[in-house]
């Protein structure tokens, strides 16, 4: 590997040294000859570029010859000019205001710009489309900096997950067009409810750390901001079909009206994705649609959209025991005894292999749907003032169905039947656990930009109403129950109101950034939980979250930044419900310090940043359980994440590109007490003190690479590599509770020939796990004492070599 890296480095250095290049420089101005700060200037052919400084000046190193120079700035018409460069070249550009108000400014308030002193990356529609053949959106983000992805079913379809900087989905703030997506109670993001949403996504920005998270749940690791499709002036109809391993297939149809009468635009999509899954009985049946209509004027725009997803997914949540993965029959039999497996369950364990699924009931499914509605408006109130108002409503409903063998009837509100002289207290039962919720509210931002100042006043007010209930749909030997008898029911209501004020000031080569957010939360839950415990939560929180930073532009190609941010986060629903009686979990707090250095040159760009994220009262699993045996998260006084992230983009003019990234980190809990339960003689608790241990699921090294070659006749090949270091399954740094490091390579081929009868045709082949690595990307563990220490590790195996092939036709 070292030799290969040295060879690549030598080759690139040689290439740089022989290429004759010159500096193109100039000034970018807008209305009234005002300099445009942060305008993008780049070679439209190689995509190498830079941004303008505080005076609107840019400098770009280009190779001699014909150069298509592209200049972009939000709210202005994009301009492309072909320059013949044979010597240093001076070229000034004055952009014209766009005659139509763009929807892009709607997300501008919650996004980081070129001068924002934070770590982020922007993913274009082209990047999203590259691997979009059926797999869920988290899998498509696998090459993002500091990202680790996983799939319950092992093939990237169904329930999938994403961690950034070791933080899971509950700590990643997600918005669509500025509207919060995280579930109000759990803070989770269930991408399976938005199948094929990538096909309607224009671009994605991932901010690492606290970022600019202004709406919804606080970002304690990262934020992901998605923008749905924007104006496409060319009308078309597009059909995508793909098929691959495990009977995975995707079919969608997309229409785009183009711009009608210079003002109206419509777009729609209808999608189906299905897969049998790699894991046994882990099939997915996913359906979705997207529909939007918009009016764009000079001073205002209105866009209405609706998108919906419906998923029926067989459950693969249990995981595979370590003994099954290792093929250790003796350990498997011990596992069967310790967990009370029946004869058929034990046979399933012994014969299934890596694709083992604990659930044998055919209809052990998750059945859920979500309908989203957004009304987005934008108003040009003056030369320097813009207003965005967005209203939204989401309706979700569904259940997961479970078969429970020989369970206690009393736990489901059922009487114990008497058969002969015997009273029967247990029976086989099938239940459905329902969730029906409504989430609605509004998001606003008022932006003022003039001269050196940019002010943004914004915020959101959202309310969540949710009903949780369970139904007994079948019970053996229980004569007193009717179908759909409810055995538990609770209601929840949550009000989340926030306002923020951002100020950005440009002083010569300096940009100063300040931001303060005030957030008020009122959360109430009342009723009975599924384990028959009463629920009575009534909590209010008021958080003040300040941010401040500065960036310094050394020149038009290099800049430095530093920032410090504060974030506050309320406990989630389970923290209240599963807490030990009498204990109320504390909110969590995060102080995030970020330092960075960005470079943009002709042939490459790079970003290096360091971070230190210090948590106070972070909620972690300690092994503690409540009075019914459910795991409990407890606050730990002090913990931190510290690391260095680096990314590089090299784009050679012969079509070769390389995009590697690397994260090195330490993720530690200063001190916490692990609780281990001893059931040998009754019920005892053993306390184990731990100092300076690793935070679970936080690898010290994450690396990615995309090495590709674009050929002039429309063929592109790329090798995508991902390395994830060792992860601990809990917070004890126990070497017997780990996920082993893994190194996975994917290979992609796309061919896009020019066919006159079609606007676009593309053939794609994606080979996942090219070298057939047998690895696991997620898991969990628990320990207890029964005579001796017993530890059970469970993992989620990922598929070996598999493929997806696709055909895109645009008419």
N, C-alpha and C positions, 0 to 999 in steps of 0.2 A: 504493500500500500504506500509506504514512504517513497519507494522508487517511482511509482506511478504519479504521485503528487509532484515530485521533483521534475519528472519528465513534462508534465502538463505546465508547470511553472516556467520551465526553460523555454518551452514552445511559445508560450504567451509572451514572455519577455522578448524573444526573438521577433515575434510578429510586431510588437509595439515598436521595436527599434528600427525596422526596415520600412514601416509604413510612413510615407511622406504626408504630413498633416499640417494644418494651419489653424489659426484662431479666427473664428467669426465672432464679432462683438457688435453691440449696438444697444439701443434703448427702446423699450416697449412702452407705449403710452396709450391712453384711452381718450375718453371724452375730455375736451378742453385741454388736451396735451398733458393731462395729469399722468405721472408715472404709475405704472401698474406693478405693484410689489407682489412677488410670488407667482408671476405668470410663468407658465411652462413653455420652454423653448427646446425643441429637440429635433433630431434627424428622423423624419417619418419613416425612413427605410430601415435604419439600424436601431431606432428607438432610444439611442443614447441622447441624453439631454441635460438641461440644467434649469434653474429658476432665476428670476430677476431679483436684484438686491433692493435695498431701500430707495434707490434712485431710479429703479426700473431698468437697470443696466444688466446685461447678461454677457457672458463669455463662454464660447463653446468651441472645443477642439474637434475639428472634422478632418477627414481624409480628403485629399485633393480630388477634384472632379465635380460631378453634378450632384448637388445635395438638395433634397426636398425638405425645406425648413418649415416646421409646423409650430405655430404659436397659439396657445390656448389660455383663456382666463374666464372664470365664471361670470356669466352675464354678458359676454361679448362673443361676436362671431369668431369662430376658429378660422385662422388664415394659414394657407400653405403656399409658399413661394419656392420655386426651383432656383437655386443659386449655382453659378459656375465658379468654383473656388480653385484658384491657382496660386493664390498668395493671401496674406492676411486680409480679412474682408470686414468692412464696416457696413452694417445693415440695420437700419432703424425701422420699426414697424408701429403704425398707429392702428389699433383695433377699433372696429365699429361696434356700437351697442347692438345686441341681438334684438331683433324686432319682436321676439316672443320671450315671455318670462319663462325661465327654465324651472322644472321641478327640482333640479339639483340643489337649489339653495335651501330647500326644505330640510335636507339632512346636513347642510353646512353647519348649523348651529351645534350639532352634537358630534361633529367630526373634527379631527386634527388636520391642520393644513401644513404646508411645507415649512412654515415658520413656528409651528406649535412645539414647545419644548417637551415632547413626549415620544415614547417609542411606539411606532405603529408601522403597518404595511398596508398598501392598497392592492386589492386583487381585482383585476379587470374581468369583463365578461369573457374575453378570450381565454383567460386563465381558468375560469370556472368551467367553460365548455370543454376544455381539453380532455378531461376524464369523465365527463358527465354522460355515462352510458346506462346507469340504473342505480348506482350506489348513493347512499344518503349524503347530505351536505357535509356532515363532520368528516366523512372519509375523503371527500374532495378537498378538504383543508389539511390533509395529512402533511403536506410540505410546508405549511406555515411555520414560522419561527416559534420554537418552544412548544409545539403542539404534539400531543400524543392521542391517537384515536383508537377506538375499540368497537367491536360488534358482538352482540350477544349471540347471534346466529352464526357468526364466523365468516360471513361472506359480504358484509358491508351493506346489507339490506335488512330493514326491520328496526329493532332497537339498537341504536349506535350512540357512542359517547365521545366526548372531546374534552381533554384537559389542556390547559395552557399555563405554563410555569407551575405545573403540578396542581393547579386549582381545577376542580370539577365544574360541571355545568351549573350547579347552584351558586357558584361564585363568579360566573361569567355573565356580565350584563349583555343582553341581546335585544336589539331593536330592529324593527322593519319600518323604514321611512320615519324614524324617530319615535315610533310607537313601541312601548315595552312588550316583550314576548314572554319573558320569564313568568312562570306560574306564580301568582301572588302569594300562595301559601307555602309551597315547597321551594320556590326560587328555581326549580329545574326548568330545562328546556327539552321538550320531547319532539325531536325532529321527525319522528315517525308520523306525527300528526300533520306534517307538511311535506308529503312525498313529492318529489320532482320540483320542489320550489326553486331549485337552482336554475331551472329553465326559464324562470321569469325574473331572474335577478340580474340587474345591470352591473353592479359592482359591490364589493364588500371591503370594509375597512376593519382591520383587527388592531385594537389598541391594547398594548400590554401594560399591566399595572393598573392603577386607578383610572388613568386616562381621563377623558372628558365626560364620563358617564353622568349624564344630567337627568335622565328620565328612567324611572323604574328601579329595580334592585341594584344595590351598590356593587361595583366591580371590585372584587377582592383578588383577582388574578388577571383579568382581561375583560375587554368588551368587544362585541362583534356587532357592527352596524351594517345592515343590508339595505340597499336601495333597489326597489323594483324597477322594471324596464322603463326607460325614458323614451323621448320622441325618436322615432325612426321615420325619416321622410319618405322612404321607399316602401311601397306596399308589397306584401308577399304572403304566401302560404307555405308553411314548412311542416314536413312530416319526419319524425325520428323513430327509428325502430332499432332495437338492439336485442341480442340474445347471447347467453353464455352458460357457464358451468352452473350446476345445481338448478337447472331449468329457470335461470334468472332471465327476465325479459322486461323490456320497457317499450311502450308505444305511446307516442303523443302526437298531437296535431296542434299547430300554432298558427294564428293568423295575425297580421299586422296591417292596418288600413293605410299606413303612411299618413301624411298630413293632408287632410281634406279641407278645401277652401281656405288654406293657409292658417287654419285655427283648430280644427278638430282632429282627434287622434283616438283610435280604438285598437285594443289588443286582447287576444284571448288564447287560452290553452286548455286542453283536455288531456289528462295523463292516466296511464295505468302502469303499475309496476308490480311484478309478481316474482317470487322466488321460493324454492323449496328449502333453502338454507343449507349450510354445511352441517350444522348440528341436527341430530335426529329430531323430527317433529318440531321444526322451527320455521315453518312456511310463513310467508307474508303475502297479503293481498291488499294493495295500496292504490287508492283512487283519489284524484284531485282535479281541481280546475282553477283557473285564474281568468278574470275578466275585468277590463278597465276601460273607461271612457274619459276623455279629457278635452277641455277647451283652453287654448293658449292665446292670450292677448298681449298687447304691449305693456299694460299696467297690471294685469291680473291673470291668474290661471286657476282652474278648478279641475280636480281629478277625483273621480269616484272609482273605487275598485272593490272587488270582492274576491276572496280566494278561500278554498275549502279543501280539507283533506279528510279522508275516511280510511282507517286502517283496521284490518283484522289480522292479528299476528299471533301465531302460536307461541306460547311462553317458553323461553329458554333462559329464565332468570336464575335458576338454581345453581348453575355452574357445574363443573366436572370435578369430582374428588381427585386429589393429588394421586391417590393410590391407583385410580383408573388410568390416569395419564401415564403413570410409570409402569402400568401392567403388573402391579404387585398383587397377586391373588390373595395372599395371606392378609395383607393390609386392607384389601377390599372387603374381605369377610369380616374383619374387625370393624370396619366402617359400617357394614350392614347391621351388625349386632349393636353397636353404640347408638345408631340412629333408628333402631327398631324397624328396619326394612322387612317387608313381607317376602314370601318365597318368590313371587313374580318380580318384585322390585330388585331382589338380590340377583336373580337370573338376568334381568335387564342390565344391571351393573357389570356383571361378569362377562357379558357377551357383546357389549356395545362398542367398545374401543374408544378412540378419542372423541367420537361424535356423540357420546353418551348424553342423554337427557333424562333427568329424574322424573319428569312428568310423562305418564303413560296414557292419561286420559286424552282422547282425541280432540275434545273440545276445550282443552285447557288453553284458552285464548284471551287476548286483549282486544276489545272491540270498542273503538273510540273514534269520534269525529269532532272536528272543529270548523266553524264557519267564521271567517273574518270579514269585517267591513271597515273601510277607511274612506273618509272624505277629506281631501287635502286641498287647501286653498292658499294662494300666494298673492300678495298685493304690493305693488310699487307705490308707496305713499308719498314719495318725493324723490329728488335726485339721489339722496343718500340713505333713504329709509325703506326697509322692506318688512312686511309682516307675514308670518305663516300661522295659520290656524288649521289644526287637524282634529277631526273627531273620529272616534273609533268604537267598535263594538265587536266582541268575540263571544260566541256561544259554543260551549263544549259540552258534550254528553257522551257517556259510554260506561263500560264495565269491563272487569276481567272475571272470567269464570274459572272456578277451581273445584276439583274433586278432592274431598277430604275423607280419607279412609278411617273408619272406626273411631270417629271423633265423639267428644262428649256432647250429648243432646242438649244439656242444660246451657252450654255456651251459645246456643242458637235459639234460646227461648222455647225449647221443645220439651214436652213432658216425657218422662220415662215410661214407656209402655210395659204392661205386665203380660207376660206370655206364660200361661200355666201358672206355676208357682214362682217364676223368676221375674225380677224387675230388670229390664234392659236399659242401661244408661249410656251406651255408645252405639253408633251406627254409621254407615257410609252416608255422606251428605254431599250435595252439589250446591254451591252458592255462587251468586253474582254480587260483586262489590262495585257499587255504582258511584259515579261522580257526575254531577250536573252543575255547570257553573256559567255565570255571566260576568264579563269583564268589559267595562265601558269607561269612557272618559274623553279628555281633550288634552292636546299638546299645543303649545304656542311658542313662538320666538319672534322677537322684534329686534332687527339688526340695523345698526347705524354705522355707516362707513364714510369717513371723510378725512382726507389728508392722512395724517399719521395715526389717527384713532379709529378703532373698531370696537363698538360696544354691542353686546348681545344680552338682552333681557329675555329669559325664557322660563319654561317650566311645564308642569303637567298636573292634572288632577284626575285620578283614576279610582274607580270603585270595583271591588270584586265581591260577588255573592255566590257561595257554593253550598251545595247539598251533598252530603256523604251518607250513603245508606247501603245496607246489604240485604239481599233477598235469598231465602232458601227456595230453590226451584225444584229440589227433589231430596227426599230423605227416606232411607230404608227403615222400616220398623217404627215409624213415627206417625201414628194415626191422627194426631191432632193438628197437623200442619196443612195449610193450603198453599198452592203454588204462589210464589212471590211474597210469602210472608216475610216481613222485614224483621231482622233480628238486631239491628242497630240503626241509629239515625242521628245525624248532627248537622248543624248549619254553621256557616262561617260568613263573616263580613269583614272586609278590610278596605279602609280608606287610605290612600297614599297621595299626599299633596306635596309638591316641591316647587321651588322657584330658585333661579340662579341668575347671577349677573357676571358676565365676562367682559374684561377690558383688555385689549391688545394695543400696545403703543409701539410705534416704530421710531427709533432714534438712530439715524445714520445706519451703522451696521448692527445695531442692537434691536431686538424685539423683546418687549416685556409683556408677560402674560399673567393676569390675575383672574381668579374665579372663586366665587363663594356660592355655596348652595345651602338652602334651608329646606329640610325635609320633615314632614309631620306624618306619622303613621298611627292609625287607630285600628287595632285588630281584635275581633271578638269571635269566639267559637263556643257553641253550647250544644250539649246533647250527650250521646253515648257512643263510645268508640267500638270498633269491631271485636275487641276483647272484653266488652261489657263494662269497661271502666267509664265513669262519668267524665265529661269534658266541660270545663268552665274556664275559659280564657277571656280576659278583658285587660288588654295592655295598650298603653300609649307610649310613643317615642317621639322625641324631637331632636334632630341631629343638625349640627352646623358643620359643613364640610368645605374647608378652604383649600385652594390650590394656588400655587405661584411658581413662575418659572421665567427663565431668560434664555434667549438664543443669541449667538454671536456669529455673524456671517464673515468669516475670514476673507472670503472672496465669493465670486458667483458660483464657485464649484465646491466650497467646503464650508461647513458650519458646525458649531458646537452648541450644546444645550444642557441645561440643568433645571430640575424642577423638584418641588416637594409638594405632596398632596396628602390629604386626609380623607378617609372614607369610614363610614359607620354603617352597621348592618344589624338588623333585628333578627332574633332567632326565627327559625322556620316552624311550621305547624308541628312536626314530629318532636321538636325540642321541647315544646310545651306538653304535648300529649304523653310522650314516653318518659318524661322526667320523673324522678323519684318523688312520691307525694311530699308536698311541702317545699319543694325546691323549684324556684323560678330561674331559668337560665338568663344570664346577662347578655346584653348586646355585645357585638364584637367591634373592634376598632383597628384601623390599619393606617400606618404612616408609611408612605411610599416615596423614596428618594431615587431619582433617575438622573443619570449623566450620559451624554451621547455625543458621537462625532459622525457626521454624515458627509459623504463625498459623491459628487456626480461629475464624471468625465466623459469623454467621447466614447470610449470602448467599454467602460465599466462604471458601476456605481457601487458604493459600499455603505454599510451602516454598522457601527459598533456602539453598544450601550451597556452600561453597568447599572444594576439596580439593587436596592436594599429595601425590603418590605418587612416592617416590624408590626406584628400583630399583638394586640392586647385582648385577653379574654377570648382567644380563638376557641371555637367549639370543636372538640375532637372526640373520637371514640376511645374510651379508656378500659373497656372490658366490663364496665358496670352495666347491670340490668335492673329493670324496675320490678315491681311486685308481680308481674305476669311474665317475666323473663325476656322482655323486649330490650334490645341494646339501647343504651342511653349515651348521648353526647354530653360531655362536661366541658366547662370553661377551663382553659389552662392560662396561667398568668402571662407568660411571655413566649413568643415563638417568632421565627423570622425566615424569610427567603432572601438569599443574596446570590447574585450571579452576573455573568457577562454573556451577552448575546451578540452574535456577529452574522451578518449576511452580505453576500456579494452577488452582483449580477454582471456577467461578462457577455457582451454581444459583439461578436466579430462580424465583419462585413462579408465574410465568405459563408455566413449562415450558421456558424457554430455558436452555441450559447451554453453558458454554465451558470447555474444559480445554486450555490451551496449555502448552508446556514449551520450555525453551531451554537449550542447553549451549554455553558458550564456553570454549575450552581451548587450551593449548599442550602439545605432546607431543614431547620432544626427546631425542636421544642426544648426549651431550657430545662424544664422540670415538670414531671407529672407522675401521678400515682396510678399504676395499673391495678385493677381489681380482678382477681381470679376466684371463681367459686368452687368450693370443695363440697362435693355431694357424698363423700365416703360415709360419713355418719351424720346424716341430717343435712344441715345447711350452714356452712362456714364461709367466711370471706378472708382471702389472703391478699394482703397489700404488698405490692412490689414497687419500690421507688426507682424512677428512671431519671437520668440526667443527660442532657445534650444528645437526645436521640433524633433520628431522621423522621421527618413528616412522611406519613404513608403516601404512596403513589407519586413520589417526587424524585425522579431519577436525577442523578448528578450530571448526566451528560445526555443531550438530545442532539442529533445531527441529521441533516437532510441534504439531498443533492438532486438536482435535475440537470442532466447533461444531454444536450440535444443538437440536432442538425437539421436546419430548414433548407431544402433543396429548391432550386429555381423553378422546377416543373411541378411544384405543389406537394411534394412528398416530405414528410417530417418524421423523424425518429427521435425518441427520447428514452433515456434510462433514468428512473427515479429511485433513489436510495434513501432508506430511513434506518437510523440506528437509535435505539432507546436503551439506556443503561439500566442497571439493576434497580428494581423498585421494591420497597418493603410493603407488606400487606397490612401492617398496623404500625403503631408509633413506638414500638419497643426496640427497633433495630436488631431484631432477632434474625439471624442468618437462616433459620429454618422456616421463616415466613417471608419468602421473597418471590418476586416475579423475575425470572432470569432475563438477562439482556438479550435483545434480538436485533438481527440485521436482515432487512428485507429489501428486495429489489423488484421493482415493477418496470415493465417495458411497454412503450406505447408507439404505435405506428398510425399515422393519419395520411391520407392521400386525398387531395382536393383538385381534381382535374378541371379544366375549363371546358364546359359544354354549353354551346350556344342556346340550346333549348331550355336550359335551367339557369336560374339565378345563382344557385349554389348546389354543389353535390360534394359530399365528403364521406369517405370510407374510414372507419376507425377500428383498430384492434388494440385491446388493452390486455396484457398478460400480467396478472397479479402474482406476487410471490414467485418470481421467475425461477429461483433456485430451490424451491420447495422447502423452505425453512419451516420446521415444526415448532411453533411458538405460541405463547399465551400472552395476551395484551392487558388482561384485567383479572381480578380475583378478589377473594376475601378470606378471612380466617377467624376462628374462635378457639379458645382454650378453656378447659375446666379440669378439675381434679376428681377422679373416682378411684381411689386407691393410689393411682399414679397420675402424672400429668398427661392429659390427652389433648392433642392439638389437631384440628381439622383444617386443612387448606383446600380451597376450591378455586378453580381457574376457568377462564373462558378461552378455549382453544380457537385459533384462527385457521382458516383453510390453507391447504398447501397450494401448489400451482393451480391456477384457475384462469379463465379468460372471459372477456366480454367483447363482442364484435358489434359494430353499429353502422347504420347507413342514414345519412342526413340528406334530404331532398328539399330544396327550396324552389318554389315556382313563382 
